[in-house]
């Protein structure tokens, strides 16, 4: 099933996508579940919103060995690879809608793309075990971790570099019936392939990430977990169009203006 968030009648609604029709849903994420609200709208007329309502966006850094090497943090033989996931946070302010635009920040000279698989949590959870971890996920979507690389190198923490307004485009929708452990993931800039990998190349797979994160923080319904980016990250320019495609989900498009 594909779940979307859209604006309808001036309010945000969850909906179930059925071909070219969005069936609006009633209920609140995290309660007993959604129910059919008895209304529908055409998908092509819908104003899409990020398919998440997070209290926090938990991000995994350096989760693909080739990306770690391209950033100069490990040797060619795999030495110095992390022994546990490296975690940082973005706030809800960082969300940006699918198909939207992001202004190139005037305070950076090195603005980078990082395409990722994103998990959206469906229930309150803490201390997840491996067998139950994926059951806490409402669905999967495409994420774009935008990064001011020069500020990332300068700052004690990555707040400016990673968590500024609209630094996390997300969407198009949530795919609920997906196994996330071996999906093709690709990032394109102006049609040229820049990142091309599989989620099976992660150092810590989605189950391990969820078990690790939930050991330290309670994950709330609507929270987002970004699982890391493959090698091939690089700079963006004003006028660029970034596409993040994840197998079984679709394509998230973002314009840099």
N, C-alpha and C positions, 0 to 999 in steps of 0.2 A: 504494500500500500504506500502511496505517496501522500504525505501530509504537507500542506502549504499554510503559510500565514499571509493573509491579505487584508487590505483595508476595504471595508464595505460599510456604507452609511456612516462614514466618519469614525468608525471603530475598527480595531484590530480583531480579526477572527481567525481561528484555525479552520481548515477545510480539508476535505478529502478529494484529491484530483482523480477524476474519472474521464479519461480522454480529454476532451476540450471543455469539460464542465467541472466546476468546483462546487462540491456539496458542503455547505457550511455545517460546522459541528458545534454542539453545545457542550459545556463542561469546562473545567479548569484542569490544566496539565497537572498531574500528580494526584488527583482525586480518584474516584472509582472508574474514571475513563470518559472518553468522549461519547456523545450520542448525536444522532442526526438531528439537526435543527429544523429540517423541513424546508430549507431554502437553498437555492443554487444560483451561481453566477457564471457567465462565460469566462473561461480561463484567459482568453486573449484580451479581455477588458479589465482583468484584475490587476490591482496595484500590489505587487509582491513586497513582502516584508521579510527580514531575516527569519528563518524558521527556528527560532529559539527565543526564550525569555529568560536570560541568565541572571543570576545574582553574581556570577563570576565566570570568566573564561580561563580555563586552566590549559596551559600550553606546555608541550614537551619540546625542549631544545635538543638538537644534536642526537636524533634518533635513527639516522641512516649513516652507516659507516662512511660511504663515499662523500656525503656532505660534510662530515667531520673532517675528512682529509682535505677537501677543497678549501675549508676554512682554516687549515693549518693547525688543527688540534690533535692529530694522531698521525702516526707513521704509516707507511704503505703496508707494513706487516700486520696492522691492526692493534699495535701496542697503544696504550693510553686510551682505549675506548672506555666509555663510562660503565661503571658497575651498577648504577641505578639511574633511573630517569632524571634528567635535569628539568626542573619545573620553574616556570614563571607565570605571571598573571597578566591578563588584560581585564579591563572593566567593561560593563555593558555599554559604556560610551563608545567603545571601539567598533561596535557592530555597524555594518553598512549593508544595505539591501542588495539582493541580486539584480544585476543589470544596471546598477547605479554608477555614479562617478565619484572619484576621490580626488580632491585637490592636492597637487604636489605641494608639500609643505615648504614654506619660504625659509624655514630654519634648518633645512638639511640640503646637502649637496650630493647625497648618495642614497637614493630611495630604492629599495629592493623589493622584489616579489619572492614569496615562498608559498607554493601550492601545497595543500595538505588535505588529508582525510579528517573530517570533523565528526565527533560523536555528540549527540544531544541526549542528555539524561532524562529519563521518564519518571523516576521515582526517587524519593529521599533515600539516601543510602550512605552507610558508613561501614568500614572494615569489610569490604566485599571479599568473598572468596573467589577463587578462580572459576569454579563451576557456576557461580551465579552472576558473574560480572557482566556478561553481555545481556543478561536479562534485565539489567538496570537501564539499558540504552533504549530510548524511544525510537531513534532512527539515526541515519548516517547522511552526511551531506558534504559538499565541497567547501573548503575554507581557504582564504587568502590571508596569510600572515604578512602584512606590509611592515617594512622595517626601515628605519632611518639608520643605515649601517654606520655612518660616521658617529652618530650619537651613541650607538650601542658600544662602540669602542671607547668612547670618552667617559661614560657614566659609571658610577658605582653599581647601580641597578639599571634595568632596561626600561624604566617607566616611559621616558620620552621616546625611546627608540621603537617600542613595541605597542604601547598602550594609549597612544594619542587618539583623538577623535577619528572614527571611520577607518581605523587601521585593521579592521577584521571583517571584510566582506564575507557573506555566508549565504549559501543556497545552491540551487534554486529552491529545493524542497527537501523533506526528509524521506528517505527510502527506508521503510521499516523491515522489509524482508530480505536482509543482506547478511552475508558472512564476510567480515571485514579483513580476514587474515591474508588474502592473496588477491588484491585488486590492482588493476593497472591504474596508475596515476600519472597525469601529464599536465604540464603547464606550457602555454604558448603565449608569446608576446607578438602582436601584429601578425599572427598566423604562423610564426616560426617556433618550432619546438625548442624549449629551453630546459625543461625537466621531463624525464621519461623513466619511470621506475615502477616497482610493484610494492604493495604494502608488506609483502612477505620479506622484503629486505630490511624492515625495521629491526633495530636492535632489541627493542621492547615492544612486543605486539600489543594490540588494544586491551587484551585481557590483563596483561602484566601492568599496563599503564593504569587501568582502573583500580586494580588491587592496590597498587602503590599509592595513588592519589587519595583513595578513600581511607587509607590508614591514617592520614594526617588531617584531612578536612572532610566535612560532611558535604556530599554532593546533593544539590537540590534539583527538583524538577525544572527543566529548562536550561540548566547549566550546560556549557559547551566544553568539550575537551578536544583540543587540537593535538594531533598525534605526531607532529614533526614533519620536516620537509626533506625530500631527496636532494641529491646533488644537482647543480645547474643553476643555483640562484644567481641573480644579477640585477643590474640597475635598470630603472625605468626612467622615461622621459615624458614630459608633457605631451599629450596627444596619443600616447600608447594605449592599446587595448590588451588587457590580460585575460586569458581564459584558463581556468582550472577545470580539468575533466577527470572524474573518477568513474571507473567502470561500474556499471549498474546504477549510477546515480544521474549523471548528466553533466552539464557545463555551466560553471559560474563565470559570468563575464563582468569585468570591471573596467571602466575608462578612467585614465589618469588625465586630469585637466589642469 
